[in-house]
Amino acid sequence: MLEKEKREWERQLLCCIEHFGQGQKGLSRKLLSLLKEANYYENLRVLLAIGRLQDKYAAPLLCRYILQKKEAVCQIFALDQINQLPLTVNEKKETAILLLTSLPQPKHLSPLTLRAFLWFLATECGDDCLPDLLRVFHERRASWVRDDFWYEALLLAAGKMEELQKIATQDKKLRLFLANNTPPDISKGPHFSIYPSGDYLWHCCQQHGMIKEEFQRFFWFYRK
């Protein structure tokens, strides 16, 4: 079977699993077990299926996958699928903290993956995640992430500039950061997302030989 035909067969099979597998206990675990010998396309397509199955108990399995997988796009896509699961805010926060504290430094965690975790923490994990963000802000790896992204993440977590300024009176690094950077306008929502750019996933897939038509069909969902 040609690679393109194999991808199409896998896509159709996983579309059916996504549709008919809702509520089936243990299905996400079985799907993840397929990834040990999977190629790039199969990794992403199975992850998408797990996100669509909406099994909240898949979250720790996806965390384990992220800890074992070294390719940034796969780590970020897995985190995106965690974000699709019906988790409570506290469960999302626990997941983000687990990943931020468990990933080895520096060889396993890429700057793009760190950025994705910070976005997830700042936007999806509730109003009390600012201390967790600030802990990373004071680490050496904080320099991996651009200042404009950091400012938006901190401001989103704080909720208002006055809160950041209040904390900065006792935090020299934060005080200097606020003084040397222009605050973002978040009145219409975040400027950033879990991905570093809107076409990041497409470019990564393109580098692995996927054409535009295949990429568009990658997200097709069985609805009949």
C-alpha positions as CSV (number, residue, x, y, z in Angstrom):
1,M,0.0,0.0,0.0
2,L,1.3,3.4,-1.0
3,E,2.0,5.9,1.9
4,K,-0.8,8.2,0.6
5,E,-3.3,5.4,0.4
6,K,-2.2,4.2,3.9
7,R,-2.8,7.7,5.4
8,E,-6.3,7.9,3.8
9,W,-7.2,4.4,5.1
10,E,-6.0,5.4,8.6
11,R,-7.9,8.7,8.5
12,Q,-11.2,7.0,7.6
13,L,-10.8,4.4,10.3
14,L,-10.0,7.0,12.9
15,C,-12.9,9.2,11.8
16,C,-15.3,6.2,12.5
17,I,-13.6,5.5,15.8
18,E,-14.1,9.2,16.8
19,H,-17.8,9.0,15.9
20,F,-18.7,5.6,17.3
21,G,-16.3,5.3,20.1
22,Q,-17.7,8.0,22.4
23,G,-18.0,6.8,25.9
24,Q,-16.1,3.5,25.4
25,K,-13.9,3.0,28.4
26,G,-10.2,2.4,27.7
27,L,-10.4,3.3,24.0
28,S,-8.0,6.2,24.4
29,R,-5.4,4.0,26.1
30,K,-5.7,1.5,23.3
31,L,-5.2,4.2,20.7
32,L,-2.1,5.6,22.4
33,S,-0.6,2.1,22.6
34,L,-0.5,2.3,18.8
35,L,2.0,5.2,18.8
36,K,5.1,3.3,19.9
37,E,5.9,2.4,16.3
38,A,3.9,5.2,14.6
39,N,5.2,7.7,12.1
40,Y,4.7,11.4,12.2
41,Y,1.3,11.5,10.5
42,E,0.0,8.6,12.6
43,N,1.1,10.3,15.9
44,L,-0.9,13.5,15.1
45,R,-4.0,11.7,13.7
46,V,-4.3,9.4,16.7
47,L,-3.8,12.4,19.1
48,L,-6.6,14.2,17.3
49,A,-8.9,11.2,17.6
50,I,-8.2,11.0,21.4
51,G,-9.1,14.7,21.8
52,R,-12.4,14.2,19.9
53,L,-13.3,11.1,22.0
54,Q,-13.8,13.6,24.9
55,D,-12.5,11.1,27.5
56,K,-11.2,13.2,30.5
57,Y,-9.3,10.2,31.8
58,A,-7.1,10.4,28.7
59,A,-5.3,13.5,30.2
60,P,-2.7,11.6,32.2
61,L,-2.0,9.4,29.2
62,L,-1.4,12.4,27.0
63,C,0.9,13.8,29.7
64,R,2.9,10.6,29.7
65,Y,3.1,10.9,25.9
66,I,4.4,14.5,26.1
67,L,7.0,13.4,28.6
68,Q,8.2,10.7,26.3
69,K,8.0,12.5,23.0
70,K,10.8,14.9,22.0
71,E,9.3,16.6,18.9
72,A,7.9,20.0,19.7
73,V,5.0,19.9,17.3
74,C,3.8,16.5,18.8
75,Q,4.1,17.8,22.3
76,I,2.1,21.0,21.5
77,F,-0.5,19.1,19.6
78,A,-1.0,16.7,22.5
79,L,-1.4,19.6,24.8
80,D,-4.0,21.1,22.4
81,Q,-5.9,17.8,22.7
82,I,-5.7,17.9,26.5
83,N,-7.4,21.3,26.2
84,Q,-10.2,19.7,24.2
85,L,-11.1,17.3,27.0
86,P,-13.9,18.1,29.4
87,L,-11.6,18.9,32.3
88,T,-12.4,21.3,35.2
89,V,-10.2,24.4,35.6
90,N,-8.4,22.8,38.5
91,E,-7.8,19.6,36.5
92,K,-6.3,21.7,33.7
93,K,-4.1,23.5,36.2
94,E,-2.9,20.3,37.8
95,T,-2.0,19.0,34.3
96,A,-0.1,22.1,33.3
97,I,1.9,22.2,36.6
98,L,2.7,18.5,36.3
99,L,4.1,19.0,32.9
100,L,6.1,22.2,33.7
101,T,7.7,20.5,36.7
102,S,8.2,17.1,35.2
103,L,9.8,17.9,31.8
104,P,13.6,17.5,32.0
105,Q,15.7,20.6,31.2
106,P,16.9,21.7,28.8
107,K,17.2,18.9,26.2
108,H,13.7,17.6,26.3
109,L,11.7,20.8,26.5
110,S,11.8,23.1,23.5
111,P,11.1,26.9,23.8
112,L,8.0,26.4,21.7
113,T,6.7,23.7,24.0
114,L,7.4,25.9,27.1
115,R,5.5,28.7,25.4
116,A,2.5,26.5,24.8
117,F,2.4,25.4,28.4
118,L,2.6,29.0,29.6
119,W,-0.3,29.9,27.3
120,F,-2.3,27.0,28.6
121,L,-1.6,28.0,32.2
122,A,-2.4,31.6,31.6
123,T,-5.6,31.2,29.6
124,E,-7.2,27.9,30.7
125,C,-6.2,27.3,34.3
126,G,-8.1,29.8,36.4
127,D,-7.5,33.1,38.2
128,D,-5.0,31.7,40.7
129,C,-2.3,30.6,38.3
130,L,-0.3,33.8,38.4
131,P,2.1,32.5,41.2
132,D,2.8,29.5,39.0
133,L,3.6,31.6,36.0
134,L,5.8,33.9,38.1
135,R,7.8,30.8,39.3
136,V,8.7,30.0,35.7
137,F,9.3,33.7,35.0
138,H,12.1,33.7,37.6
139,E,13.7,30.6,36.1
140,R,16.6,30.7,33.6
141,R,14.4,29.1,30.9
142,A,12.1,32.1,31.0
143,S,14.5,33.8,28.5
144,W,13.4,31.2,25.9
145,V,10.1,33.0,25.5
146,R,9.7,36.5,24.0
147,D,8.9,39.5,26.3
148,D,5.7,40.4,24.5
149,F,4.4,36.9,25.0
150,W,5.4,36.9,28.7
151,Y,3.7,40.3,29.2
152,E,0.4,39.1,27.7
153,A,0.5,35.8,29.7
154,L,1.2,37.6,33.0
155,L,-1.5,40.2,32.4
156,L,-4.1,37.6,31.4
157,A,-3.3,35.6,34.5
158,A,-3.4,38.7,36.7
159,G,-6.6,40.1,35.2
160,K,-5.6,43.7,35.5
161,M,-2.4,45.8,35.4
162,E,-2.9,47.0,39.0
163,E,-2.4,43.5,40.2
164,L,0.9,43.1,38.4
165,Q,2.1,46.4,39.6
166,K,1.2,45.5,43.2
167,I,3.2,42.3,43.0
168,A,6.1,44.2,41.3
169,T,6.6,46.3,44.4
170,Q,8.1,43.2,46.0
171,D,9.5,41.6,42.9
172,K,12.5,43.4,41.3
173,K,12.7,41.3,38.1
174,L,9.0,41.9,37.5
175,R,9.3,45.6,38.3
176,L,12.1,46.0,35.7
177,F,10.2,44.0,33.2
178,L,7.1,46.1,33.5
179,A,9.2,49.3,33.3
180,N,11.0,48.2,30.1
181,N,8.1,46.8,28.1
182,T,4.9,48.1,26.6
183,P,1.8,46.5,28.1
184,P,-0.4,44.7,25.5
185,D,-4.0,45.6,24.8
186,I,-6.0,42.5,25.8
187,S,-9.4,44.1,25.8
188,K,-10.4,42.0,22.7
189,G,-8.7,38.9,24.0
190,P,-5.2,37.3,23.6
191,H,-3.0,38.0,20.6
192,F,-1.3,34.6,20.9
193,S,-2.4,31.0,21.0
194,I,-1.1,27.6,21.9
195,Y,0.7,27.5,18.6
196,P,3.5,30.0,17.7
197,S,1.7,30.9,14.5
198,G,-1.6,30.2,12.7
199,D,0.1,28.0,10.1
200,Y,2.6,26.3,12.3
201,L,1.0,22.9,12.2
202,W,0.6,23.1,8.4
203,H,4.2,24.0,7.9
204,C,5.4,21.1,10.1
205,C,3.2,18.7,8.2
206,Q,4.4,20.1,4.9
207,Q,8.0,19.4,6.0
208,H,7.0,15.8,6.5
209,G,5.6,15.4,3.0
210,M,1.9,16.2,3.5
211,I,0.2,18.1,0.7
212,K,-2.4,20.8,1.3
213,E,-5.4,18.5,0.3
214,E,-4.2,15.8,2.8
215,F,-3.8,18.4,5.5
216,Q,-7.3,19.7,5.0
217,R,-8.7,16.2,5.1
218,F,-6.7,15.4,8.2
219,F,-9.3,17.3,10.3
220,W,-12.4,15.9,8.6
221,F,-14.9,14.4,11.1
222,Y,-17.4,11.6,10.4
223,R,-20.9,13.0,11.1
224,K,-23.3,10.7,9.4
